[in-house]
Amino acid sequence: MKKLKIQDFISIGIYTAIYFLVVTIAMLILRFTIPAFNSILIPSATALFAGIVYLLVIHRIPRFGAITIMGSVMGLFFLVSGHFPLSFLPNILCAILADWIQYHTKLSQKIRTMLSYTVFSFGLMGPVLPLWFMKNAYVDSLVARGKDAIYIDKVFAPITTTTFYVCVLAVIICSILGIMIGQKIYEKHFDKAKGKNYGKNIRNV
């Protein structure tokens, strides 16, 4: 496995910025469509739209470490942007695991990529997992940031056992759909080999 080069780090930075943009767009869409559930559905919505970004990373930078860096940068963003203190950990851990699945398992390429992308997508649940599993600590953090009781009640309104399982299932389903959609886009617009074959077929007609 080749080591990452300076050019690779530049490319990772670009793809991470694009991924962050997808997260932002997903957040805005949810905020205007289903505002009551927007925060807990961001991971699944992002997974649906970001498949092409993930594929570009693993095809353009096919080296262990690229996925880890992209996920870690997102985790560090959560850390410095005022989210719950432990929100960054799932991003980093899921990114490392996704990286390992992608480059150190003997699964078929299709299954390997789909599984690694699904694991990677679960990293975005970092900011919302404490809502279910660390409620008291999360409430204390909101109070420390000056949030009132009305705001806190609004944050926890959609937090139930049912919505947790719905969110987990949604991430899995949207990750699978997202990587399938991303594959179609990649083959049509970014796969040079397929583009050459397509050109040959056109000339032979």
C-alpha positions in Angstrom: 0.0 0.0 0.0 1.6 3.3 -1.1 1.8 6.1 1.3 -0.1 9.4 1.0 1.7 12.1 -0.9 1.4 15.9 -0.6 -0.9 16.0 -3.7 -3.1 13.4 -2.0 -3.5 15.6 1.1 -4.5 18.5 -1.2 -7.1 16.2 -2.9 -8.4 15.0 0.4 -8.9 18.6 1.5 -10.9 19.4 -1.6 -13.1 16.3 -1.2 -13.6 16.9 2.5 -14.8 20.5 1.6 -17.2 19.0 -0.9 -18.4 16.5 1.7 -18.9 19.3 4.2 -20.9 21.2 1.6 -23.2 18.1 1.1 -23.7 17.9 4.8 -24.7 21.6 4.9 -27.1 21.2 1.9 -28.7 18.1 3.6 -29.1 20.1 6.8 -30.8 23.0 5.0 -33.1 20.8 3.0 -34.2 19.0 6.2 -34.6 22.3 8.1 -37.1 23.6 5.6 -38.9 20.3 5.0 -39.1 18.4 8.4 -37.6 20.8 10.9 -38.7 18.7 13.9 -36.4 15.9 12.8 -33.7 17.7 10.9 -30.9 17.1 13.3 -31.3 13.4 13.7 -31.8 12.8 10.0 -28.7 14.6 8.8 -26.6 11.4 8.8 -29.0 9.5 6.5 -29.7 12.5 4.2 -26.0 13.1 3.8 -25.4 9.4 3.1 -28.0 9.5 0.3 -26.2 12.4 -1.5 -22.5 11.9 -0.7 -21.9 8.6 -2.3 -20.2 10.1 -5.3 -17.8 12.1 -3.0 -16.8 8.9 -1.2 -16.2 7.1 -4.6 -14.1 9.9 -5.8 -11.9 9.6 -2.7 -11.4 5.9 -3.0 -10.8 5.9 -6.7 -8.7 9.1 -7.0 -6.8 8.4 -3.7 -6.7 4.6 -3.4 -4.6 4.5 -0.3 -5.2 3.8 3.4 -5.5 7.0 5.3 -7.6 9.1 2.9 -10.9 8.1 4.4 -9.6 8.4 7.9 -8.4 11.9 7.3 -11.7 13.0 5.8 -13.7 11.6 8.7 -11.3 13.0 11.3 -11.5 16.5 9.8 -15.3 16.4 10.1 -15.0 15.1 13.7 -12.6 18.0 14.5 -15.1 20.4 13.0 -17.7 19.2 15.4 -15.2 19.5 18.3 -14.4 23.2 17.6 -17.9 24.3 16.5 -19.6 24.0 19.9 -21.1 20.5 19.6 -21.3 18.1 22.5 -17.6 17.4 23.6 -17.7 13.7 22.5 -19.4 14.3 19.2 -16.1 14.0 17.3 -15.2 10.5 18.4 -17.7 8.5 16.2 -16.5 10.4 13.1 -12.9 9.4 13.7 -13.6 5.8 14.8 -16.0 5.1 11.9 -13.6 6.7 9.4 -10.7 4.4 10.6 -13.0 1.4 10.5 -14.3 2.3 7.1 -10.7 2.7 5.9 -9.7 -0.7 7.2 -12.7 -2.4 5.6 -11.9 -0.7 2.3 -8.2 -1.7 2.1 -7.7 -4.6 4.5 -10.5 -7.0 3.9 -11.0 -9.6 1.2 -14.6 -8.9 0.4 -15.7 -8.2 -3.2 -15.1 -4.7 -4.3 -18.8 -3.9 -4.5 -19.6 -5.2 -1.0 -16.4 -3.8 0.5 -17.2 -0.3 -0.7 -20.8 -0.4 0.2 -20.0 -1.6 3.7 -17.2 0.9 4.3 -19.4 3.7 3.1 -22.2 2.7 5.5 -19.8 2.5 8.4 -18.3 5.9 7.4 -21.8 7.4 7.2 -22.5 6.4 10.8 -19.8 8.8 11.9 -22.2 11.7 11.4 -24.3 10.4 14.2 -21.7 11.6 16.6 -23.5 14.9 17.4 -26.9 13.2 17.9 -26.0 10.0 19.7 -25.6 11.8 23.1 -29.3 12.9 22.8 -30.3 9.3 23.4 -27.4 8.0 25.5 -26.1 11.0 27.5 -29.2 13.1 28.0 -28.3 14.7 31.3 -24.8 15.6 30.2 -26.2 17.0 26.9 -28.7 19.1 28.8 -26.0 20.5 31.0 -23.9 21.4 28.0 -26.9 23.3 26.5 -27.5 25.1 29.7 -23.9 26.1 29.9 -24.2 27.5 26.4 -27.2 29.7 27.6 -30.0 27.7 26.1 -33.4 28.0 27.9 -35.9 25.2 28.8 -38.1 25.8 25.7 -35.1 25.3 23.4 -34.0 22.2 25.3 -37.5 20.7 25.1 -37.6 21.3 21.4 -34.2 19.6 20.9 -35.4 16.5 22.8 -38.9 16.3 21.4 -38.1 13.8 18.6 -35.8 11.7 20.9 -37.4 8.3 21.5 -36.3 4.7 21.3 -38.3 4.4 18.1 -36.6 7.3 16.4 -33.2 5.9 17.3 -33.9 2.7 15.4 -35.4 4.6 12.6 -32.3 6.7 12.3 -30.0 3.7 12.3 -32.1 2.0 9.6 -32.3 5.2 7.6 -28.5 5.5 7.6 -28.1 1.9 6.4 -30.7 2.2 3.6 -29.5 5.7 2.5 -25.9 4.6 2.4 -26.7 1.7 0.1 -28.8 3.9 -2.1 -26.2 6.7 -2.0 -23.3 4.5 -3.1 -25.5 3.0 -5.9 -26.4 6.4 -7.1 -22.9 7.6 -6.7 -21.6 4.6 -8.8 -24.0 5.5 -11.6 -22.7 9.1 -11.6 -19.1 8.0 -11.4 -19.4 5.6 -14.3 -21.1 8.2 -16.4 -19.0 11.3 -15.7 -15.7 10.2 -14.0 -14.7 6.7 -15.2 -12.2 7.3 -17.9 -11.9 3.7 -18.9 -15.7 3.4 -19.4 -15.6 6.7 -21.3 -13.0 5.4 -23.7 -14.9 2.2 -24.3 -18.1 4.2 -24.9 -16.2 6.3 -27.5 -15.0 3.2 -29.2 -18.5 1.8 -29.4 -19.8 5.0 -30.9 -17.1 5.0 -33.6 -17.8 1.3 -34.4 -21.5 2.0 -35.0 
